[in-house]
């Protein structure tokens, strides 16, 4: 990756509360067994606020009560905690629980005690993850406010850093597999999360991208690839279908501005066109005026993310071309066989269903579905007289038929494409058997890759349930009885169980793509 391709981030800026946060206020939990302490604390701090957010007090009168409150309110910002309650170390035990069991490292904890001798300050500060330790008698209004504001400032920065970490993690996850459509979404969501966190934007934001590359398949359409807040449900929708009059008005105005940036009344939009012709829109809402540094960050965001998305769409175009080639090869093979009809289509659908039921992910199941269409590629070198022979094959002819797996594998094995590599594996392995009596390698059980075991079930299932030159279509009872009998012999028992438990779904696929004359 070159310097120009890196995702760049601006230095930390001061967090500013959004409207929704301001309405909710800072959550401050008072934990003390004396009711007077609660009332005095609330009275002292009534009407105070920090960064436009008021103080919202929660109450607990024991360590156990505090645990319940913290489970219900994981976003508590500060805890004013008594040391001595139901036991002499209730407060210290609660600190351990918060840090070690809840794994909550964001909340700021201020210990308050009326009995300093029970827990010496020097020892407590060293042994426990707390932010301050005060005697109740020294906490005047001024000192209380200074202590609390300092804790809130720390909490605000810590949560900002955590939001940045989560956004960066999504970006890293996306980079591991840039070929998949889902990775485009992860990358967009991660970068958008990073941006909104650093600028402290409001939660509602949309990023849409219209590729300028014909290979993307959606040239001219602006598709939402990342969204937050109320716009979350709009991911993958065309931007014109997303609800929000103010958003559309802002985007339209941005496109007419010299630098593509428009901001008025807290509604902002940025339009940017990359060198490859892709169009990028960002809509967001702010609760503060953007300074020059903020605008520099936005420009960096668009410059870099636009390059990233263009690269991903270009790779997607290459992958789509590979898919098209594989489908054409499969169709060519289908035409050579006298009676296979929609065999390739049905097998690919069976394979996808088996893969999902087996527990493979959606992306892997889709790749397996595509790759399985080439499972008979090697038959391109088999003479028609053998391939379409209506009677039994001689031993010599059977050996020629068996050679198709190695032929097909050898045609594809040198490709670096993950899809074509998967197709090569399937071609080589889909005639192996669970009991080791298959070919070409005589693999036993799980020595055969799961891809080969899945296609073996799907291929035979389709061969039995449809008419062939060498047999009539079997009835469903005969088909399923055969798989039950061959479980643990020809087929992986787990896959047979999946087939039998979901027979209606497999029959539904057959009915959708069956050939005329098939008699199940």
Secondary structure, DSSP 8 states (H G I E B T S, - for coil): --GGGS------------HHHHHH-EEEEEE-S-HHHHHHHHHHHTT-EETTEEEEEEEESSHHHHHHHHHH-TT--EEEEES-SSSTTHHHHHHHIIIIIS---SSEEEEEES-GGGS-HHHHHHHS--SEEEEGGG--HHHHHHHHHHHHHHHHHHHHHHHHHHHHHHHHHHHTTTTSHHHHHHHHHHHHHHHHHHHT--S-EEEEEE---GGGS-TT--EEEEEEGGGGGGTTSBGGGS--HHHHHHHHHHHHSTTSEEEETTEEEEEEE-TTS-EEEEEEE-SS---HHHHHHHHHHHHHHHHHHHHHHHHHHHHHHHHHHHHHHHHHHHHHSSS-TTHHHHHHHHHHHHHHHHT--HHHHHHHHHHHTTTTGGGGGS-HHHHT-SS---HHHHHHHHTHHHHHHHHHTT---HHHHHHHHHHHHTT--TBS--SSS--BGGGS-HHHHHHHHHHHHHHHHS-BTTB----HHHHHHHHHHHBTTTB-HHHHHHHHHTHHHHHHHHHHH--TT---
